[in-house]
Amino acid sequence: MTSQTKLGNVWRMAKRMSGTCSEAKISTLSLGDTVAETDKEKAEAFAHTFSNVSSDKNFNPTFLQRKIDIETNHKILFENEPARDDNVTKLNEPFTIAELRRATREGKCNKVTGNDNISYEMLQKLRKNAVKVVLNYYNKLWINGTFPSAWKHSIVLPVLKRGKSPMDPTLYHPISLTSMLCKVLEKMVATRLAYHLEKHNVLCAEQSGFRAGRSTIDKSAKIT
């Protein structure tokens, strides 16, 4: 988590906990020998706690050494190569209006929006000309390989785990509210990738989880 992201999230969490954006108000948090009482102190406590969850210090030494080795000595693995297969080339083609409309149609309504306050309902009711503008914007990002910096930020809400002490910041779930525009693009990419993998039998037969029409239960049934 970058310092800019952390500060942005701290500010947003402080707004939420002050009651201006949420009905729930976070109680005083216990941080060892100290306590967090003000909204800013609570937000800092949550930011520190949540960022530690994905910290490298949680990796075991063997995995961490392997991670460092790959990122340092095998950078070629992270480079994009020109597609030589026609089937793979199609994955990089511009998105169509049909793909965009499907992604927005499948979005769940009445969802809390990100910091831009754009909802699925708004996207679903856009006129045809407006849809074309959104599609052109997506394709510009897609072709140029760029990503809006604003989409890298989220509003992080701490939700207390059931039956746990509200004073312990480690007992809260971090719920991230991200941009719906970003979610629509992610859905289009995921749908296209899933179609490609299924059509060309890229996935092995044993892979049941995270596939349309299949479940991890299918694998269990075969074993029994």
C-alpha positions, 0 to 999 in steps of 0.5 A, a space after each residue: 500500500 503506497 503512502 498516497 493510497 494509505 492517506 487517501 483511505 485514512 481520510 475516507 475512513 475518517 469521514 465514514 466513522 464520523 457519521 457523515 457517510 455511514 450510520 455505524 460509528 466505530 467504537 474506541 480501539 485498543 492498540 496495545 498500551 494505547 487507545 484510538 479515540 478520535 476518528 483520525 486515530 481510528 482510521 490510522 489504526 485500521 490503515 496500519 492493521 489492514 496494510 500489515 495483512 498483505 505485508 511481506 512479513 507474513 510470507 515464510 522465508 522460503 517463499 519470500 526468497 523465491 519471490 525476490 529472486 523471480 522479481 529481480 532475476 526473471 523480469 522477462 516473465 513480466 514483459 508482454 510479448 506480441 501475440 503470434 496466435 490468431 486466437 490469442 490476438 483476438 483477446 486484444 481486440 477492442 471491446 464491442 457495445 454488446 460486451 459493454 452492455 452485457 457487463 453493465 446489465 449483469 452488474 448488481 443494482 443497489 450497490 454502494 458506489 466508490 468515490 466517484 458516486 457512479 452506480 450500475 443503475 446510471 450506466 444501465 440507463 445511459 443513452 446510446 451516444 453516451 454508451 459509445 463515449 464510455 466504450 471509446 474510453 474503455 478501448 483507449 485504455 485497453 489499446 494503450 495499456 493505461 489505467 486511471 490512477 483514481 481506479 487504484 484507490 478505494 474507500 475502505 470500510 471496516 466491518 466487525 466480525 460477528 461476535 467479536 470485540 469492537 475494540 480490536 482493529 484486527 477483528 474487522 473485515 476491510 470492505 473496499 468500495 471501488 469504482 463501478 466504471 472499473 468493475 465494468 471493465 474488469 467484468 468485460 476482461 474476465 468474460 472474454 478471458 473465460 470464453 477463450 479458456 473454455 473455447 480452446 480447452 486451456 483449462 484441465 478437466 480437473 479444474 472445477 472451481 471458478 468456472 461457469 456451470 461447474 463447482 468444486 462439489 463436482 470434483 468431490 462427487 467424482 472422488 466419492 
